[in-house]
Amino acid sequence: MRMPNRTVYLPDELDALSRRLGLNLSRLTQDAIVATAKEHPDDAFEARVAAAMARIAALDIDWPADPLAASRAEAGER
């Protein structure tokens, strides 16, 4: 699994507290994202669709509007 590096910004007081408590900020962040997604499943789904559409757009592929149209035409279907 790919684990991109992201930056989390904390006020000095929270940074110091997290260090004193020995918190794993990566794990906390992951858990918070999963919990938020579970609370808002429609939003999470929309975010995944938007991310997938952005990746598709970045590929710059000219997708056919109806990929089966040519096959249907060859078969004489409507």
Stockholm file with secondary structure:
# STOCKHOLM 1.0

chainA/1-78         MRMPNRTVYLPDELDALSRRLGLNLSRLTQDAIVATAKEHPDDAFEARVAAAMARIAALDIDWPADPLAASRAEAGER
#=GR chainA/1-78 SS CCCCCCCCCCCHHHHHHHHHHTCCHHHHHHHHHHHHHHHCHHHHHHHHHHHHHHHHHHHTCCCCSSTTHHHHHHHTCC
#=GC SS_cons        CCCCCCCCCCCHHHHHHHHHHTCCHHHHHHHHHHHHHHHCHHHHHHHHHHHHHHHHHHHTCCCCSSTTHHHHHHHTCC
//
